[in-house]
Amino acid sequence: MRKIFLGLSLLTVLVAGAQKKTNPTTFGKSITADDLKRHLYIVAGPEMEGRNTPSPGLERAATYIENQFKSFGLLPGNNGTYRQFYPLYKDSITGSTLKVNGTTFTADNDYQVNAMTSYNASLRLGEAVFVGYGIVDGDVWNDYKDVNVTGKVVILANGSPANYKTTATGFSSPANLSVKIRNAQTKGAIAVFVVADNFPRKPIVSGGNYQLNGYAASVYPQVVNISEKVAAQIIGADGEGILAKLKAGNAPSKAYKAKIDLSVNKVTKEELVSNVIGIVEGSDKKDEYVVVTAHYDHEGIRADGTIYYGADDDGSGTVSVIEMAEAFAKAKAAGKGPRRTMVFMTVSGEEKGLWGSEYYGNNPVFPLEKTSVNLNIDMIGRIGSDYTGKDKDSLNYVYVIGDDKLSTDLTPVTDIANKYVKLKLDKRYNDINDKNRFYYRSDHYNFAKNGVPAIFYFNGVHADYHKPTDTPDKINYPLMAKRAQLVFYTAWEIANRDDMMKRDLKLEIPGR
């Protein structure tokens, strides 16, 4: 028995070694411009209606992708099904009232409630605290100094004073309204009234946008935009022309007694959407995984019937995943399949905030600690504006983003894979100071932030980016095929190497 066991073990090693040395070009070259074009005219066709998340068109696209995986012989990737469903939540305001010191105000004329920043409640409050711009910035600035806002209404203005300077920018800035609301929450405020001078306003749609996280770990204060008229009714004489006084530096933080009645009523709708997952099972390392992703959603269709086709963004990545899945399935059928399990996943909700990949990152079907790499394809069918008419490599390049992050193995493997296709690998967006922040804007990031080495393949933005004119007829199919082949050969190398990709680099995140 022992001799037989040793013999079988030796055979397994020899087979694994033979698989690793298999020339992948036969399978890589099966990814063709013609096949990509055939798939893309369907995925980015009018029937899919722009693949908004959620929408019937998105569901039709998911069904098409699932059927392709089935036809290639891929196994269902999520416990017997090709779908990983996740819920979305949409809030709609059904009514609201605001009364201050006996005076009833009118929605949109005097105040406005947003479904995304409010919750069902009926509040009667007897004290409000004006906190200027509501900025908290360490020792530099603190509008809450010497006031207590626990359980009270906070009144603040958007923006920042002229003499306030901060090194943080964008969503991290203490002057950002979301940051101000979080600070008010931390300090115990029950509601935040944001004073603005642009009333009356047009009514906002009663229904908010869909969101992924319908159950917050902590509830924000009730947020209401109010006119200066409402502010004056609460604050009294100090509130007359409050924004001008604040700008002049004559509006200190202070508490005011007032009788405030606020009620908000809203309803929540829940809808399911899905990621589509198919696998080609590995051999001796089948419990380790190579995940290839692209997002199959886009911007949808306007009320007037205008379709955002999303051929490049990200129909190009979606059909490349389909073609790669078929190539690996062919290798498996020929007895030359991968050592690690290949996971092909098209995710939804990317355009809304990386929803599908975020959900997968929080609810992985396959252990992230056993996921060797994520290779993410998002727009590889066009010539970007940096190359159009300006560069000799305009017909032979791709942006490779992230091969210098998390793993020192990524760059060598990419170079090995590129020997098959000989593309110019443009790595300018690896720069930690890239103002576009591309590395943090596509689905691979939800793998990277969980420690999985990841590469993002990209052609750059162009004149049709996020416009209805991003159509299949404008795709450069031969170039797209080469780019997809690069991802295939990279996946092949990683799937068949002896070791998982090292995780030996710390992920740098700008602003932290």
Steps between C-alpha positions, in 0.01 A plus 500: 500500500778742588674446166173558314437818699847634424451417136171685485654797678784508249251478214304795641818710516596405146152583368504834680841576355383404153198730534721788604717455190208478259525762227189715551502671160253256342244601759601865519457542127146367526416845639427669169385839379205339319374318810539809717306703246221244482455504877531877534231583246267301726621616844512865389201472267170688525320205662716542813388864536827616653507236777415733787515359854225392556305463174347238270790562260752413769314176565499416128876557488550278806297224336709526183826475695370207704394315187845549347665356810265202487567439131877488563457247778596731785374386837260728692710717729272547800384180665326355197394827338670744265360799690600676817195707581514803726235751610471868418288746694316807374337751735214728399361795696123481540462815708665741744411793725701774672361743757705746705354699789151449360587601142449225240744495209452363151713224347721619210403861566659522846666165564585176322540142617703248301410132512868403516574707811185452706301234678147444628459715809280746685709733715408777745811690602544795732854614432723556196870580487650715229857383425603728215643292218510191722869433435714287730868480402719403795665798663460708183124562521209392721155654454367284785725654763308587820162368375316174576294352216406162647139421412451841338455654155825624348472794260792557264589649164661324210846608385782642709627842619748690286776475761469123544773286343532123504730246340217248451299528178194352334296251701758507781486875555351615835308755290326222305132481599509123556791542739311776681196275541718218635653741751153611612406132538813429705415790729149366555281727284155362421448721193707723273344804332713629213433867422497597132405812304362324191136469610241448368627189322366269236343192656736205506378161386333340800687176436867497585765303320561132557767420754687188597510546874143505622591429862741757637721414795400834650224740395588850386319794656189610313632733229283789376593787270339822622465856374631804687136573582473175696836563666382845613181350646714265710782735595310827522670833435842334481370297205406793278737486202689220674711405197627854452573531872684169491708610203589820684599307812209628710313174570654311793398149604212526744196310635143628445168401650229421243199274450579286197260237362648285224351190343622293206325202343661274245472150360774264385496278192733199475622345174745219423779519243787260442860428420543218245763238591629198312806288578749271333613269778871461557700182544757459782444856631126521450448650847689811393343750263568744218209744465441685173243780513325765295183698566211434266283794608495850352293821518166377362244684291356852528131575526512621138630160382868596463713196578841509664636193322822463699682308230845587632384564858487217574357287225858454385604351834186289524545330164871455569411307815259289293772423244760423767257266671454312175878481444562349843207262453656381173832443678323301770316289240834430329648369824713813547289688749632730773650384827308764694127551463412778259212721613336712230272764647311787341376740765215749503467842659851624422372826357302564819791450739671164445197327654537148362867466580447659843232245574728218384788638709277494807341166407765310303396172340865391497733585791686825438803363683511223238446738208838538332406801286218706355539606136242767426413622149323835471507663153747339259328556164598853401789743459517739794535875461866492609584282199264623230711649223787560739692179552661244271372226730138611474406166340708286732474608864303437816509664842605251767403639838599349833779258409726689744258462789449224760727242331847513348396199288255701288749683278713192409190296416363785288829519310497125436142517370579796276758298307206336322336825382772768523281792603636825635416481872430855611529523879463875552190455716692300758613837633366537855435867417293424188232771512254268323528241780429226243636226727225574752215533249434152363404163638849364566527745789249300704743209473811712558370664816445147636861407427459322165765601241321658206560647154265731313515502116380822337519692171443847650208738462390634163246738347216247531565411865166480686311628199233338281759496220705222665381248241631165366585640156776715654690212658842400370442124508849378400656716773239387751583139418871559572418665830267218599770249404744682731260447790452137396875428495543678834222289650655188347839570659350571842265202487783259423794626706615306806421768758223750557589860434697647789331765713810693596414864428289738705212663312542876499179703502522873423374726778581253775 
